[in-house]
Amino acid sequence: MSKLQLALFDLDHTLLPLDSDYEWGEFTIRLGWCDATDFKRRNAEYFEHYRAGTLDIHDYVRFATQAMRERGPQAALQAHEQFMTEVIGPALRPQALELVQKHRQAGAHLLIVTATNDFVTRPIAQRFGVDELIAVQLERDAQGRFTGEIEGTPSVRGGKVERVQQWLSSRSLDWSDVQATFYTDSLNDLALLEKVSHPVATNPDEKLRSLALERGWPILELFS
């Protein structure tokens, strides 16, 4: 019996030449939703913590969702439509769309596996034609309003492996039942890179590039 082919994609700096979480924060500044000086400083600090692998994801999500929690779901959705038009649309690259399409045409099951939250990334995944999204799930109350907390295991670092394992288990599958390829730019995703059959360092940061060269992993410069 042939194994299920999986193509797993990180999103920020992998399929996109930007960080959608960070850019959403910058976008809310332009909307006037938050104090430009303080928010910009803290947003940059959290981004550096992420790059260093030291981010407290729960603290960050409370910070990142505060502005839209104050304005409510409808205003947040309207703002996100504008964000998609002004920020994400221009950042979509043919090379990234073609990479996803290549795996689709080969019959692989496609998943985007990202440390950015599902509110920001669900419409982006849809623009890539990917229905399956593993992202940080924002908790919502009975009225559908964001609480500032995370539901379940956050898909960050080793949490990505756990979340993909949950996805497999929900389909009565295990890692031995699949041939998985994973594209990512960051050493933050080392646990999942080491778990899949075919790791691909994609637009890699310096640390991941060095490790990929050491281990003989393919390096893909998607945007060069």
C-alpha atoms as an extended CHARMM CRD file, in Angstrom:
* protein
*
       224  EXT
         1         1  MET       CA              0.0000000000        0.0000000000        0.0000000000  PROA      1               0.0000000000
         2         2  SER       CA              1.5290000000        3.3280000000       -1.0600000000  PROA      2               0.0000000000
         3         3  LYS       CA              2.0860000000        6.0000000000        1.5510000000  PROA      3               0.0000000000
         4         4  LEU       CA              0.1300000000        9.2320000000        1.6680000000  PROA      4               0.0000000000
         5         5  GLN       CA              2.1610000000       12.0750000000        0.1970000000  PROA      5               0.0000000000
         6         6  LEU       CA              2.1700000000       15.1830000000        2.3960000000  PROA      6               0.0000000000
         7         7  ALA       CA              3.5460000000       18.5900000000        1.4600000000  PROA      7               0.0000000000
         8         8  LEU       CA              3.9290000000       20.7750000000        4.5390000000  PROA      8               0.0000000000
         9         9  PHE       CA              4.7170000000       24.4690000000        4.1710000000  PROA      9               0.0000000000
        10        10  ASP       CA              5.7400000000       27.0330000000        6.7250000000  PROA      10              0.0000000000
        11        11  LEU       CA              4.2800000000       30.3920000000        5.7040000000  PROA      11              0.0000000000
        12        12  ASP       CA              6.2500000000       33.4580000000        6.7950000000  PROA      12              0.0000000000
        13        13  HSD       CA              9.5240000000       33.9290000000        4.8980000000  PROA      13              0.0000000000
        14        14  THR       CA              8.8700000000       30.5450000000        3.2690000000  PROA      14              0.0000000000
        15        15  LEU       CA              5.8540000000       30.9430000000        0.9850000000  PROA      15              0.0000000000
        16        16  LEU       CA              5.7340000000       34.6680000000        1.7240000000  PROA      16              0.0000000000
        17        17  PRO       CA              8.7130000000       37.0580000000        1.5520000000  PROA      17              0.0000000000
        18        18  LEU       CA              7.5190000000       38.6670000000        4.7940000000  PROA      18              0.0000000000
        19        19  ASP       CA              6.2320000000       37.8370000000        8.2710000000  PROA      19              0.0000000000
        20        20  SER       CA              2.4390000000       38.0920000000        8.1680000000  PROA      20              0.0000000000
        21        21  ASP       CA              2.1250000000       38.2970000000       11.9590000000  PROA      21              0.0000000000
        22        22  TYR       CA              4.5620000000       41.1990000000       12.1880000000  PROA      22              0.0000000000
        23        23  GLU       CA              3.0490000000       42.9370000000        9.1630000000  PROA      23              0.0000000000
        24        24  TRP       CA             -0.4610000000       42.6370000000       10.6090000000  PROA      24              0.0000000000
        25        25  GLY       CA              0.8100000000       44.4550000000       13.6930000000  PROA      25              0.0000000000
        26        26  GLU       CA              2.3560000000       47.1730000000       11.5460000000  PROA      26              0.0000000000
        27        27  PHE       CA             -0.9040000000       47.4220000000        9.6050000000  PROA      27              0.0000000000
        28        28  THR       CA             -2.9050000000       48.0340000000       12.7850000000  PROA      28              0.0000000000
        29        29  ILE       CA             -0.5490000000       50.9280000000       13.5340000000  PROA      29              0.0000000000
        30        30  ARG       CA             -1.4230000000       52.4700000000       10.1710000000  PROA      30              0.0000000000
        31        31  LEU       CA             -5.1020000000       52.0260000000       10.9960000000  PROA      31              0.0000000000
        32        32  GLY       CA             -4.5510000000       54.0230000000       14.1730000000  PROA      32              0.0000000000
        33        33  TRP       CA             -5.6110000000       51.0960000000       16.3720000000  PROA      33              0.0000000000
        34        34  CYS       CA             -2.6210000000       51.3500000000       18.7050000000  PROA      34              0.0000000000
        35        35  ASP       CA              0.0890000000       53.7130000000       19.8650000000  PROA      35              0.0000000000
        36        36  ALA       CA              2.6020000000       53.8630000000       17.0470000000  PROA      36              0.0000000000
        37        37  THR       CA              5.7640000000       54.3040000000       19.0990000000  PROA      37              0.0000000000
        38        38  ASP       CA              5.1350000000       51.7930000000       21.8970000000  PROA      38              0.0000000000
        39        39  PHE       CA              3.4440000000       49.1370000000       19.7640000000  PROA      39              0.0000000000
        40        40  LYS       CA              6.1000000000       49.3130000000       17.0440000000  PROA      40              0.0000000000
        41        41  ARG       CA              8.8650000000       48.9040000000       19.6210000000  PROA      41              0.0000000000
        42        42  ARG       CA              7.2150000000       45.9500000000       21.3300000000  PROA      42              0.0000000000
        43        43  ASN       CA              6.2400000000       44.3190000000       18.0360000000  PROA      43              0.0000000000
        44        44  ALA       CA              9.8600000000       44.4800000000       16.8960000000  PROA      44              0.0000000000
        45        45  GLU       CA             11.0270000000       43.0530000000       20.2230000000  PROA      45              0.0000000000
        46        46  TYR       CA              8.6480000000       40.0940000000       19.9690000000  PROA      46              0.0000000000
        47        47  PHE       CA              9.7960000000       39.4860000000       16.3880000000  PROA      47              0.0000000000
        48        48  GLU       CA             13.4260000000       39.3260000000       17.5110000000  PROA      48              0.0000000000
        49        49  HSD       CA             12.4660000000       36.9150000000       20.2990000000  PROA      49              0.0000000000
        50        50  TYR       CA             10.7880000000       34.7010000000       17.6990000000  PROA      50              0.0000000000
        51        51  ARG       CA             13.8670000000       34.7280000000       15.4950000000  PROA      51              0.0000000000
        52        52  ALA       CA             16.0030000000       33.8500000000       18.5280000000  PROA      52              0.0000000000
        53        53  GLY       CA             13.6840000000       31.0120000000       19.5350000000  PROA      53              0.0000000000
        54        54  THR       CA             12.8230000000       32.6280000000       22.8810000000  PROA      54              0.0000000000
        55        55  LEU       CA              9.3010000000       33.9080000000       22.1880000000  PROA      55              0.0000000000
        56        56  ASP       CA              6.6390000000       33.4550000000       24.8700000000  PROA      56              0.0000000000
        57        57  ILE       CA              3.8270000000       32.7390000000       22.4410000000  PROA      57              0.0000000000
        58        58  HSD       CA              1.0430000000       33.1950000000       25.0070000000  PROA      58              0.0000000000
        59        59  ASP       CA              2.3280000000       36.6270000000       26.0280000000  PROA      59              0.0000000000
        60        60  TYR       CA              2.7600000000       37.5900000000       22.3910000000  PROA      60              0.0000000000
        61        61  VAL       CA             -0.7700000000       36.5460000000       21.3940000000  PROA      61              0.0000000000
        62        62  ARG       CA             -2.2770000000       38.6190000000       24.2100000000  PROA      62              0.0000000000
        63        63  PHE       CA             -0.2710000000       41.5980000000       22.9450000000  PROA      63              0.0000000000
        64        64  ALA       CA             -0.9590000000       41.0150000000       19.2570000000  PROA      64              0.0000000000
        65        65  THR       CA             -4.7250000000       40.5550000000       19.6110000000  PROA      65              0.0000000000
        66        66  GLN       CA             -5.4200000000       43.3950000000       22.0280000000  PROA      66              0.0000000000
        67        67  ALA       CA             -6.3090000000       45.9870000000       19.3920000000  PROA      67              0.0000000000
        68        68  MET       CA             -8.7600000000       43.7820000000       17.5100000000  PROA      68              0.0000000000
        69        69  ARG       CA            -10.2500000000       42.4690000000       20.7530000000  PROA      69              0.0000000000
        70        70  GLU       CA            -11.0620000000       46.0510000000       21.6870000000  PROA      70              0.0000000000
        71        71  ARG       CA            -12.7220000000       46.7100000000       18.3160000000  PROA      71              0.0000000000
        72        72  GLY       CA            -14.6120000000       43.4610000000       17.9270000000  PROA      72              0.0000000000
        73        73  PRO       CA            -14.8620000000       40.7020000000       15.3030000000  PROA      73              0.0000000000
        74        74  GLN       CA            -16.5880000000       42.6810000000       12.5520000000  PROA      74              0.0000000000
        75        75  ALA       CA            -14.0630000000       45.5130000000       12.5470000000  PROA      75              0.0000000000
        76        76  ALA       CA            -11.2310000000       42.9660000000       12.6380000000  PROA      76              0.0000000000
        77        77  LEU       CA            -12.6100000000       41.1050000000        9.6120000000  PROA      77              0.0000000000
        78        78  GLN       CA            -13.0450000000       44.3050000000        7.6310000000  PROA      78              0.0000000000
        79        79  ALA       CA             -9.4920000000       45.3470000000        8.4890000000  PROA      79              0.0000000000
        80        80  HSD       CA             -8.1690000000       41.9630000000        7.4460000000  PROA      80              0.0000000000
        81        81  GLU       CA             -9.7950000000       42.2690000000        4.0230000000  PROA      81              0.0000000000
        82        82  GLN       CA             -7.9350000000       45.5400000000        3.5930000000  PROA      82              0.0000000000
        83        83  PHE       CA             -4.7310000000       43.8800000000        4.8660000000  PROA      83              0.0000000000
        84        84  MET       CA             -5.0740000000       41.1600000000        2.2520000000  PROA      84              0.0000000000
        85        85  THR       CA             -5.4760000000       43.7300000000       -0.5090000000  PROA      85              0.0000000000
        86        86  GLU       CA             -2.7490000000       46.1390000000        0.5480000000  PROA      86              0.0000000000
        87        87  VAL       CA             -0.1130000000       43.8800000000        2.1190000000  PROA      87              0.0000000000
        88        88  ILE       CA             -0.5380000000       40.1930000000        1.2790000000  PROA      88              0.0000000000
        89        89  GLY       CA             -1.7220000000       40.4360000000       -2.3290000000  PROA      89              0.0000000000
        90        90  PRO       CA              1.3760000000       42.3450000000       -3.4980000000  PROA      90              0.0000000000
        91        91  ALA       CA              3.6070000000       39.8930000000       -1.5830000000  PROA      91              0.0000000000
        92        92  LEU       CA              2.3480000000       36.7680000000       -3.3550000000  PROA      92              0.0000000000
        93        93  ARG       CA              5.0890000000       35.4770000000       -5.6460000000  PROA      93              0.0000000000
        94        94  PRO       CA              4.6160000000       33.2270000000       -8.6920000000  PROA      94              0.0000000000
        95        95  GLN       CA              7.4400000000       30.9490000000       -7.5030000000  PROA      95              0.0000000000
        96        96  ALA       CA              5.6300000000       30.2060000000       -4.2490000000  PROA      96              0.0000000000
        97        97  LEU       CA              2.2900000000       29.6230000000       -5.9450000000  PROA      97              0.0000000000
        98        98  GLU       CA              4.0080000000       27.3280000000       -8.4670000000  PROA      98              0.0000000000
        99        99  LEU       CA              5.7020000000       25.3180000000       -5.6950000000  PROA      99              0.0000000000
       100       100  VAL       CA              2.3670000000       24.6370000000       -4.0360000000  PROA      100             0.0000000000
       101       101  GLN       CA              0.7890000000       23.8270000000       -7.3840000000  PROA      101             0.0000000000
       102       102  LYS       CA              3.5910000000       21.3830000000       -8.2180000000  PROA      102             0.0000000000
       103       103  HSD       CA              2.7740000000       19.3160000000       -5.1480000000  PROA      103             0.0000000000
       104       104  ARG       CA             -0.9540000000       19.6040000000       -5.8000000000  PROA      104             0.0000000000
       105       105  GLN       CA             -0.5280000000       18.2610000000       -9.3280000000  PROA      105             0.0000000000
       106       106  ALA       CA              1.6060000000       15.4080000000       -7.9690000000  PROA      106             0.0000000000
       107       107  GLY       CA             -1.3240000000       14.3620000000       -5.8020000000  PROA      107             0.0000000000
       108       108  ALA       CA              0.1200000000       15.3880000000       -2.4450000000  PROA      108             0.0000000000
       109       109  HSD       CA             -2.0510000000       16.4410000000        0.4710000000  PROA      109             0.0000000000
       110       110  LEU       CA             -1.2190000000       20.0850000000        1.2300000000  PROA      110             0.0000000000
       111       111  LEU       CA             -0.9340000000       21.6630000000        4.6810000000  PROA      111             0.0000000000
       112       112  ILE       CA              0.3270000000       25.0520000000        5.7840000000  PROA      112             0.0000000000
       113       113  VAL       CA              1.9000000000       24.7210000000        9.2390000000  PROA      113             0.0000000000
       114       114  THR       CA              2.5750000000       28.1120000000       10.7730000000  PROA      114             0.0000000000
       115       115  ALA       CA              3.3220000000       29.7430000000       14.1250000000  PROA      115             0.0000000000
       116       116  THR       CA              1.1330000000       32.7110000000       13.1410000000  PROA      116             0.0000000000
       117       117  ASN       CA             -2.4650000000       32.6950000000       14.3540000000  PROA      117             0.0000000000
       118       118  ASP       CA             -5.3910000000       31.3530000000       12.3890000000  PROA      118             0.0000000000
       119       119  PHE       CA             -7.1630000000       34.7280000000       12.0970000000  PROA      119             0.0000000000
       120       120  VAL       CA             -4.2480000000       36.2390000000       10.1980000000  PROA      120             0.0000000000
       121       121  THR       CA             -3.3500000000       33.1720000000        8.1540000000  PROA      121             0.0000000000
       122       122  ARG       CA             -6.6060000000       31.4500000000        7.1530000000  PROA      122             0.0000000000
       123       123  PRO       CA             -7.3280000000       33.8750000000        4.2720000000  PROA      123             0.0000000000
       124       124  ILE       CA             -3.6720000000       33.6770000000        3.1950000000  PROA      124             0.0000000000
       125       125  ALA       CA             -3.7970000000       29.8780000000        3.0370000000  PROA      125             0.0000000000
       126       126  GLN       CA             -6.9300000000       30.1920000000        0.9150000000  PROA      126             0.0000000000
       127       127  ARG       CA             -5.0710000000       32.4520000000       -1.5120000000  PROA      127             0.0000000000
       128       128  PHE       CA             -2.6020000000       29.5980000000       -1.9810000000  PROA      128             0.0000000000
       129       129  GLY       CA             -5.5020000000       27.2100000000       -2.4970000000  PROA      129             0.0000000000
       130       130  VAL       CA             -4.6100000000       25.2680000000        0.6580000000  PROA      130             0.0000000000
       131       131  ASP       CA             -7.6030000000       24.1800000000        2.7160000000  PROA      131             0.0000000000
       132       132  GLU       CA             -5.6970000000       22.4800000000        5.5390000000  PROA      132             0.0000000000
       133       133  LEU       CA             -4.1740000000       24.9960000000        7.9540000000  PROA      133             0.0000000000
       134       134  ILE       CA             -2.3350000000       24.2320000000       11.1660000000  PROA      134             0.0000000000
       135       135  ALA       CA             -1.8750000000       27.5530000000       12.9580000000  PROA      135             0.0000000000
       136       136  VAL       CA             -1.9750000000       29.0140000000       16.4380000000  PROA      136             0.0000000000
       137       137  GLN       CA             -5.6810000000       28.7610000000       17.2570000000  PROA      137             0.0000000000
       138       138  LEU       CA             -7.0820000000       31.8680000000       18.9110000000  PROA      138             0.0000000000
       139       139  GLU       CA             -9.5850000000       31.1280000000       21.6380000000  PROA      139             0.0000000000
       140       140  ARG       CA            -13.0140000000       32.6890000000       21.1460000000  PROA      140             0.0000000000
       141       141  ASP       CA            -15.7910000000       33.1200000000       23.6910000000  PROA      141             0.0000000000
       142       142  ALA       CA            -19.4500000000       32.1120000000       23.2210000000  PROA      142             0.0000000000
       143       143  GLN       CA            -20.0830000000       35.3190000000       21.2610000000  PROA      143             0.0000000000
       144       144  GLY       CA            -17.1760000000       34.6240000000       18.9000000000  PROA      144             0.0000000000
       145       145  ARG       CA            -14.9410000000       37.3330000000       20.3680000000  PROA      145             0.0000000000
       146       146  PHE       CA            -11.2260000000       36.7160000000       20.8230000000  PROA      146             0.0000000000
       147       147  THR       CA            -10.1830000000       36.2260000000       24.4450000000  PROA      147             0.0000000000
       148       148  GLY       CA             -6.4540000000       36.7910000000       23.9900000000  PROA      148             0.0000000000
       149       149  GLU       CA             -5.6750000000       33.1910000000       24.8850000000  PROA      149             0.0000000000
       150       150  ILE       CA             -4.6240000000       30.2070000000       22.7600000000  PROA      150             0.0000000000
       151       151  GLU       CA             -6.7730000000       27.1480000000       22.2220000000  PROA      151             0.0000000000
       152       152  GLY       CA             -4.9130000000       23.8450000000       22.3240000000  PROA      152             0.0000000000
       153       153  THR       CA             -1.2540000000       23.3460000000       21.5370000000  PROA      153             0.0000000000
       154       154  PRO       CA              0.3680000000       26.3360000000       19.8240000000  PROA      154             0.0000000000
       155       155  SER       CA              2.0260000000       25.3730000000       16.5420000000  PROA      155             0.0000000000
       156       156  VAL       CA              5.4020000000       26.7820000000       17.5310000000  PROA      156             0.0000000000
       157       157  ARG       CA              8.7280000000       24.9060000000       17.4950000000  PROA      157             0.0000000000
       158       158  GLY       CA              8.0510000000       21.3600000000       18.7530000000  PROA      158             0.0000000000
       159       159  GLY       CA              4.3460000000       22.1810000000       18.8750000000  PROA      159             0.0000000000
       160       160  LYS       CA              4.2870000000       21.8940000000       15.0960000000  PROA      160             0.0000000000
       161       161  VAL       CA              5.1950000000       18.2150000000       15.3610000000  PROA      161             0.0000000000
       162       162  GLU       CA              2.4840000000       17.6770000000       17.9710000000  PROA      162             0.0000000000
       163       163  ARG       CA             -0.1460000000       19.4380000000       15.8710000000  PROA      163             0.0000000000
       164       164  VAL       CA              0.7380000000       17.4810000000       12.7140000000  PROA      164             0.0000000000
       165       165  GLN       CA              0.6390000000       14.2930000000       14.8120000000  PROA      165             0.0000000000
       166       166  GLN       CA             -2.8610000000       15.2670000000       15.9580000000  PROA      166             0.0000000000
       167       167  TRP       CA             -3.8560000000       15.8550000000       12.3330000000  PROA      167             0.0000000000
       168       168  LEU       CA             -2.5500000000       12.4270000000       11.3800000000  PROA      168             0.0000000000
       169       169  SER       CA             -4.2010000000       10.7020000000       14.3490000000  PROA      169             0.0000000000
       170       170  SER       CA             -7.5680000000       12.2580000000       13.4520000000  PROA      170             0.0000000000
       171       171  ARG       CA             -7.2720000000       10.3680000000       10.1620000000  PROA      171             0.0000000000
       172       172  SER       CA             -6.0970000000        7.1110000000       11.7940000000  PROA      172             0.0000000000
       173       173  LEU       CA             -2.5950000000        7.6910000000       10.4120000000  PROA      173             0.0000000000
       174       174  ASP       CA              0.8890000000        7.8470000000       11.8790000000  PROA      174             0.0000000000
       175       175  TRP       CA              4.2130000000        9.1370000000       10.5650000000  PROA      175             0.0000000000
       176       176  SER       CA              5.0220000000        5.6760000000        9.2260000000  PROA      176             0.0000000000
       177       177  ASP       CA              1.9930000000        5.9510000000        6.9210000000  PROA      177             0.0000000000
       178       178  VAL       CA              3.1490000000        9.0940000000        5.1230000000  PROA      178             0.0000000000
       179       179  GLN       CA              5.9480000000       10.4970000000        3.0020000000  PROA      179             0.0000000000
       180       180  ALA       CA              6.1740000000       14.0950000000        4.1480000000  PROA      180             0.0000000000
       181       181  THR       CA              8.0910000000       17.0180000000        2.6680000000  PROA      181             0.0000000000
       182       182  PHE       CA              8.4570000000       20.1610000000        4.7760000000  PROA      182             0.0000000000
       183       183  TYR       CA              9.5530000000       23.5820000000        3.5530000000  PROA      183             0.0000000000
       184       184  THR       CA             10.6870000000       26.1870000000        6.0890000000  PROA      184             0.0000000000
       185       185  ASP       CA             13.0900000000       29.0830000000        6.4750000000  PROA      185             0.0000000000
       186       186  SER       CA             13.7580000000       28.8270000000       10.1970000000  PROA      186             0.0000000000
       187       187  LEU       CA             15.7140000000       26.7520000000       12.6740000000  PROA      187             0.0000000000
       188       188  ASN       CA             12.7050000000       27.2490000000       14.9690000000  PROA      188             0.0000000000
       189       189  ASP       CA             11.1890000000       24.4080000000       12.9270000000  PROA      189             0.0000000000
       190       190  LEU       CA             14.0290000000       21.9600000000       13.5210000000  PROA      190             0.0000000000
       191       191  ALA       CA             11.7960000000       19.4270000000       15.3040000000  PROA      191             0.0000000000
       192       192  LEU       CA              9.4980000000       19.0900000000       12.2830000000  PROA      192             0.0000000000
       193       193  LEU       CA             12.3940000000       19.1550000000        9.8180000000  PROA      193             0.0000000000
       194       194  GLU       CA             13.8920000000       16.1780000000       11.6390000000  PROA      194             0.0000000000
       195       195  LYS       CA             10.5550000000       14.3410000000       11.6980000000  PROA      195             0.0000000000
       196       196  VAL       CA              9.6760000000       14.4260000000        7.9850000000  PROA      196             0.0000000000
       197       197  SER       CA             11.0460000000       12.2940000000        5.1740000000  PROA      197             0.0000000000
       198       198  HSD       CA             12.1630000000       15.2290000000        3.0380000000  PROA      198             0.0000000000
       199       199  PRO       CA             13.2370000000       18.4330000000        4.8210000000  PROA      199             0.0000000000
       200       200  VAL       CA             13.8500000000       21.4450000000        2.5670000000  PROA      200             0.0000000000
       201       201  ALA       CA             15.5370000000       24.5810000000        3.9020000000  PROA      201             0.0000000000
       202       202  THR       CA             13.6680000000       27.3220000000        2.0660000000  PROA      202             0.0000000000
       203       203  ASN       CA             15.0560000000       30.8670000000        1.9910000000  PROA      203             0.0000000000
       204       204  PRO       CA             16.8700000000       29.7180000000        5.1350000000  PROA      204             0.0000000000
       205       205  ASP       CA             18.1670000000       31.9310000000        7.9120000000  PROA      205             0.0000000000
       206       206  GLU       CA             21.8880000000       31.6570000000        8.6450000000  PROA      206             0.0000000000
       207       207  LYS       CA             21.5110000000       28.9940000000       11.3290000000  PROA      207             0.0000000000
       208       208  LEU       CA             19.2800000000       26.7750000000        9.2150000000  PROA      208             0.0000000000
       209       209  ARG       CA             21.4730000000       27.2500000000        6.1470000000  PROA      209             0.0000000000
       210       210  SER       CA             24.5200000000       26.1030000000        8.0970000000  PROA      210             0.0000000000
       211       211  LEU       CA             22.6940000000       23.0430000000        9.4410000000  PROA      211             0.0000000000
       212       212  ALA       CA             21.2540000000       22.1710000000        6.0280000000  PROA      212             0.0000000000
       213       213  LEU       CA             24.7160000000       22.2370000000        4.4840000000  PROA      213             0.0000000000
       214       214  GLU       CA             26.0260000000       20.0760000000        7.3310000000  PROA      214             0.0000000000
       215       215  ARG       CA             23.2580000000       17.5010000000        6.9680000000  PROA      215             0.0000000000
       216       216  GLY       CA             22.9590000000       17.5630000000        3.1890000000  PROA      216             0.0000000000
       217       217  TRP       CA             19.4130000000       18.8810000000        3.1740000000  PROA      217             0.0000000000
       218       218  PRO       CA             18.2410000000       20.6120000000       -0.0190000000  PROA      218             0.0000000000
       219       219  ILE       CA             18.3180000000       24.4000000000        0.0450000000  PROA      219             0.0000000000
       220       220  LEU       CA             15.6730000000       26.2220000000       -1.9730000000  PROA      220             0.0000000000
       221       221  GLU       CA             16.0120000000       29.9550000000       -2.6640000000  PROA      221             0.0000000000
       222       222  LEU       CA             12.4430000000       30.5710000000       -3.6300000000  PROA      222             0.0000000000
       223       223  PHE       CA             12.6290000000       34.3310000000       -4.0910000000  PROA      223             0.0000000000
       224       224  SER       CA             16.1050000000       34.8330000000       -5.5340000000  PROA      224             0.0000000000
